[in-house]
Amino acid sequence: MIERRVEVRPAWPFRLSRASGPDGVLQVRRGVIHRLLHHGPEERPVIVRVAQTARDRVLLGAHADDPAAAAWGIERMRFALGVDDDLRPFHDRFRDDPLIGRAVRMDPTVRLRRRPEPFEALAWAVTEQLIEYVRAAAIQRRIVWRIGRRCARSGLRDLPSAATVAAQAPAYLTSCDLAPKRALALRRVAEEVASGRVDLHATDAGVLEAGWRRLRRIPEVGTWTLSLLALLGQGRYDALPAGDLAYVKLIGRLQSGGDPRVRASEDEVRAFFAPYGEWAGLAAAYALRATAPELRAVAAAA
């Protein structure tokens, strides 16, 4: 095994998360992030560790049997953690926003918790449809435990590959507590990715959009699922999962003058966050952090 290390100065104030992932694949041990990934068709195992050595320094190290795999693992974790994201334009534009301004000023280190691989974001979005998050996380842990990849030496686990998921019988996925329709949808999206018909890593916008259209034709895959793929798997800050219950409840409360029982429509959520433009996804995350007085002020002015 070879080791590659890179020390990075984040492009914007950064704070390394101290919380392990609910699906069990990202682990934090003594303040250091540990993650097992797999590179290329050969699925070479890559163990990546990330530590914050100073307020403006992040150290990433990768162990693999190939230099290219180690470099890839570091690059994917830099993406997942948002280490290189320059958020100054967002903060300059919205630091005085009536809804999110105070939250933006109080904590400029907020990042979206992305997935190193876009298929992870897509697969987990399918498992999270229409159920509470705690139950979805339990389903994800079962999938990882039963068919995920593992490294005995490190004790780490990784999600199953798209090819592995595509090879499962829907009934077996249902036994992980997935609803039958979503078990079938999970296998079908995995088949599209494993076959190469959908390229989640494409850099060409036309290729990406063609892939989204193919996925959208699968029953149970809608705009919410694809928005999570774009936001957390492909790094698009403009993507907004407007159907998310948290946003439906938040905007309903704002538009009703504070009534917690009101639910907004997806179109109303999208319209509300439209002024945030290319930053809508990050703005929505900050909106959930806004304090009660700010919510009341915005509701009164609406």
matplotlib code that plots the C-alpha trace (Angstrom):
import matplotlib.pyplot as plt

x = [0.0, 1.2, 0.3, -0.4, -0.9, -2.1, -2.4, -5.0, -5.8, -9.6, -10.9, -13.3, -13.7, -14.0, -14.8, -14.4, -17.5, -17.1, -20.2, -20.1, -22.5, -25.9, -25.4, -22.2, -19.8, -18.2, -16.6, -15.0, -12.4, -10.6, -11.6, -10.3, -12.7, -12.2, -13.8, -13.5, -13.9, -13.4, -11.7, -12.4, -13.8, -11.3, -12.8, -9.4, -10.0, -8.9, -8.9, -9.1, -8.5, -9.1, -8.0, -8.2, -4.7, -5.5, -8.3, -7.0, -5.4, -6.9, -4.8, -6.0, -4.3, -5.1, -3.9, -4.2, -2.3, -2.1, -1.0, -3.9, -6.4, -5.0, -5.1, -8.7, -9.7, -8.3, -10.1, -13.4, -13.2, -12.2, -15.4, -17.6, -16.4, -16.4, -12.9, -12.2, -15.5, -15.2, -18.4, -17.5, -19.9, -22.8, -21.9, -21.3, -24.7, -26.8, -25.1, -27.9, -30.7, -33.8, -34.3, -30.9, -28.5, -28.0, -27.4, -24.9, -23.0, -23.0, -21.6, -19.8, -18.5, -21.7, -21.3, -23.7, -22.7, -22.1, -21.4, -18.0, -19.7, -22.9, -24.4, -24.4, -26.5, -28.9, -29.3, -29.8, -32.3, -34.4, -34.3, -35.4, -38.5, -41.7, -40.4, -38.8, -35.1, -34.4, -36.1, -34.3, -30.9, -31.7, -32.5, -29.2, -27.3, -28.9, -28.0, -24.4, -24.1, -25.6, -24.2, -21.7, -18.0, -15.7, -12.1, -11.4, -8.0, -9.6, -13.0, -14.6, -17.4, -18.5, -21.8, -22.3, -21.5, -24.2, -23.5, -24.0, -27.3, -28.4, -27.8, -30.1, -33.7, -36.2, -37.5, -34.1, -34.0, -37.5, -36.2, -34.1, -37.4, -37.7, -41.2, -41.6, -41.9, -38.8, -36.8, -37.6, -36.7, -33.4, -32.5, -33.5, -31.4, -28.5, -29.0, -28.9, -25.7, -23.9, -24.7, -23.2, -26.5, -26.4, -23.1, -23.3, -19.8, -20.3, -19.0, -21.0, -24.3, -26.1, -24.9, -25.9, -29.4, -29.8, -29.0, -31.5, -34.2, -33.5, -33.7, -36.9, -38.7, -38.3, -41.4, -40.8, -37.9, -39.1, -37.7, -37.0, -34.7, -32.9, -32.5, -30.7, -28.5, -27.6, -27.1, -25.3, -23.8, -22.8, -22.2, -24.8, -25.6, -28.6, -30.4, -33.3, -35.2, -38.4, -40.6, -38.6, -40.9, -38.7, -39.0, -42.7, -43.3, -41.0, -42.4, -46.0, -45.3, -43.8, -46.6, -49.3, -47.9, -46.5, -49.1, -47.1, -49.9, -49.8, -47.9, -46.6, -46.6, -43.4, -44.0, -44.4, -41.1, -39.3, -40.8, -39.7, -36.1, -35.9, -34.3, -31.3, -30.6, -27.5, -27.3, -30.8, -29.7, -27.3, -29.7, -32.4, -30.0, -29.4, -33.1, -33.6, -31.1, -32.9, -34.1, -37.7, -37.6, -36.3, -39.0, -41.6, -40.2, -40.2, -43.7, -44.9, -43.4, -44.7]
y = [0.0, 3.5, 6.7, 10.1, 13.2, 16.6, 19.7, 22.1, 25.7, 25.9, 28.6, 29.8, 29.4, 25.7, 23.4, 19.7, 17.8, 15.7, 13.6, 10.1, 9.4, 7.8, 5.1, 3.9, 4.4, 7.7, 7.4, 9.9, 8.6, 10.9, 13.9, 12.3, 11.4, 7.9, 6.8, 3.7, 4.3, 2.1, 3.4, 2.4, -0.7, -2.8, -1.3, -0.7, 0.0, 3.5, 4.5, 8.3, 10.1, 13.8, 15.9, 19.7, 20.6, 24.4, 26.8, 27.3, 23.9, 20.5, 17.4, 14.6, 11.2, 8.2, 4.6, 2.5, 0.1, 2.5, 6.2, 7.2, 5.6, 7.4, 10.8, 10.1, 9.3, 12.6, 14.5, 12.8, 13.6, 17.2, 17.4, 15.7, 18.1, 21.2, 22.1, 24.0, 25.8, 29.6, 30.8, 34.4, 35.4, 33.8, 35.4, 38.9, 38.7, 37.3, 38.3, 40.9, 38.8, 39.2, 35.5, 33.9, 36.8, 36.4, 32.6, 33.3, 35.8, 33.6, 30.5, 31.0, 27.5, 25.7, 23.2, 20.7, 17.1, 15.7, 12.2, 11.3, 9.4, 10.6, 7.1, 7.2, 10.4, 8.9, 5.5, 7.0, 9.6, 6.7, 5.0, 8.3, 8.9, 9.5, 8.1, 9.6, 10.0, 7.8, 4.9, 5.6, 5.6, 2.2, 0.9, 2.3, 0.6, -2.7, -2.3, -1.5, -4.3, -7.0, -6.1, -3.3, -3.5, -3.8, -3.6, -6.0, -4.3, -1.0, -2.1, 0.3, -0.3, 1.2, 1.3, -1.4, -0.6, 0.2, -3.2, -5.0, -3.2, -4.0, -7.7, -7.9, -9.2, -6.5, -8.9, -8.9, -5.1, -5.1, -7.3, -4.3, -2.5, -0.7, -0.4, -2.7, 0.1, 1.8, -1.4, -1.8, 1.8, 1.4, -1.6, 0.2, 3.3, 1.1, -0.8, 2.5, 3.6, 0.2, -0.2, 3.2, 4.5, 7.2, 8.9, 10.6, 11.9, 13.6, 17.2, 18.1, 19.6, 18.0, 14.5, 15.2, 16.3, 13.3, 11.1, 12.9, 12.5, 8.7, 8.5, 10.6, 8.0, 5.4, 5.2, 6.6, 8.8, 12.4, 15.9, 15.6, 12.5, 14.2, 17.4, 15.5, 13.8, 17.2, 18.9, 16.3, 14.1, 16.5, 19.7, 22.0, 24.7, 25.8, 22.4, 22.6, 19.5, 21.6, 18.6, 18.0, 18.0, 20.4, 23.0, 22.4, 23.0, 26.0, 27.9, 27.0, 28.5, 31.7, 32.2, 31.7, 34.2, 31.5, 28.7, 25.5, 23.4, 24.9, 23.1, 24.8, 23.2, 22.4, 25.2, 27.6, 26.4, 26.9, 30.3, 31.4, 30.4, 31.6, 35.0, 33.0, 31.8, 29.7, 29.5, 28.2, 24.9, 26.4, 29.2, 26.6, 24.9, 28.2, 28.9, 25.8, 27.4, 30.7, 31.6, 32.0, 35.8, 36.0, 33.6, 35.8, 39.0, 37.5, 36.2, 39.6, 41.3, 38.7]
z = [0.0, -0.8, 1.1, -0.4, 1.7, 0.8, 3.1, 1.9, 2.8, 2.4, 0.0, 2.7, 6.5, 7.1, 10.1, 9.8, 11.0, 14.1, 13.4, 11.9, 9.0, 10.0, 7.4, 9.0, 6.1, 7.2, 10.7, 12.9, 15.3, 17.7, 15.5, 12.3, 9.4, 8.0, 4.8, 2.6, -1.2, -4.3, -7.5, -11.0, -12.7, -10.6, -7.5, -5.9, -2.2, -1.0, 2.7, 3.1, 6.4, 6.9, 9.9, 10.5, 11.8, 12.2, 11.5, 8.0, 7.3, 6.4, 6.0, 3.7, 3.5, 1.3, 1.4, -1.8, -3.9, -6.8, -6.9, -9.2, -6.8, -3.8, -5.7, -6.7, -3.2, -1.9, -4.7, -4.0, -0.3, -1.0, -3.1, -0.4, 2.3, 0.2, 1.2, -2.0, -2.3, -2.3, -0.7, -0.6, -3.4, -1.5, 1.8, 0.3, -1.4, 1.4, 4.7, 5.2, 3.9, 6.1, 6.5, 6.4, 7.0, 10.7, 10.3, 7.5, 9.6, 12.7, 11.0, 7.6, 7.8, 6.8, 4.1, 2.5, 3.4, -0.1, -1.1, -2.5, -5.4, -7.1, -7.2, -3.4, -3.4, -6.0, -4.2, -0.8, -2.2, -3.4, 0.1, 1.7, -0.3, 1.7, 5.1, 8.1, 8.0, 11.0, 9.3, 6.0, 7.8, 9.2, 5.7, 4.5, 7.2, 6.4, 2.7, 3.6, 6.1, 3.7, 0.3, 0.9, 0.3, 3.3, 4.4, 7.2, 8.0, 8.7, 9.9, 7.4, 5.0, 1.7, -0.1, -2.7, -6.3, -8.8, -10.4, -7.1, -6.4, -10.0, -9.4, -6.4, -6.5, -5.6, -2.9, -1.3, -1.2, 0.2, 3.0, 4.1, 4.8, 1.5, 0.1, -2.9, -5.5, -4.1, -4.1, -7.8, -8.4, -6.6, -8.8, -12.0, -11.3, -10.4, -13.7, -15.6, -13.9, -14.0, -17.8, -18.6, -20.0, -17.4, -16.7, -13.3, -13.6, -17.0, -17.2, -20.3, -19.3, -22.2, -21.2, -17.6, -18.6, -20.8, -17.9, -15.7, -18.3, -18.4, -14.7, -14.6, -16.7, -13.9, -11.7, -8.2, -9.4, -9.5, -9.2, -5.4, -6.0, -8.9, -7.0, -4.2, -6.8, -8.2, -4.9, -2.9, -5.6, -8.3, -6.3, -7.8, -5.3, -7.4, -6.9, -4.5, -3.2, -3.1, -2.1, 1.1, 4.1, 6.0, 3.3, 2.6, 6.3, 6.6, 3.6, 4.6, 8.0, 6.5, 4.0, 6.6, 9.1, 11.4, 11.4, 11.8, 10.4, 6.9, 4.1, 1.0, -2.5, -4.3, -6.7, -3.8, -2.3, -5.6, -6.0, -2.5, -3.1, -6.7, -5.7, -4.3, -7.9, -8.2, -4.4, -3.7, -2.3, 0.2, 1.1, 1.9, 4.2, 6.0, 6.1, 8.3, 10.7, 10.9, 14.4, 15.4, 15.6, 12.0, 10.8, 12.5, 10.9, 7.4, 7.9, 9.0, 5.9, 3.5]

ax = plt.figure().add_subplot(projection="3d")
ax.plot(x, y, z, "-o")
ax.set_aspect("equal")
plt.show()
